[in-house]
Amino acid sequence: MGRTNSGPGAPDEPRPKRQHQDITRNIEFSIMQFLRGKHYKMYHAPFDVRLTRATPNGDASIETVVQPDICVICDLQKLDDRGCLGAPDWIIEILSPGNVSRDTKEKFDLYEEVGVREYWMVTPEQKNVVVCLLGEDGRYELRGEFYAPGLIPVATLPELQMEWAEVFEGV
């Protein structure tokens, strides 16, 4: 599949709009506060996530490198000096008009295939958060679509609940 560079500054993409940055900061702030003192890590683009697939002989092969807007890794053994090797537990992508189909189809399929447990797609223009969770069958199931004030549950970090109004504050 090759390299997918979805982070800020990707050579073939326009820079994210200010709304994108505001939402990223709002979400990161909530996650960072929650993670203080815990043994999980959060990173934001540009941060390389090297996704692997099994080869016919059973070895893992790095097939794709992505730079999610935000990711949370619970297994710190996946981290090295180059980023994350393997699927993060939670990925959040802030959609821009030019990348909607890639994030809602290509990345959705990729993240599902490699086992990202929780995938959020945030649409700034609609102030909408779509939450998908990996089911026991290895397929994403829609956990919910959040488009009005209220709590957004986080399956990866069950004690954390995001407030919709805080995600879109200032947007």
Disulfide bonds with the S-S distance in Angstrom:
none
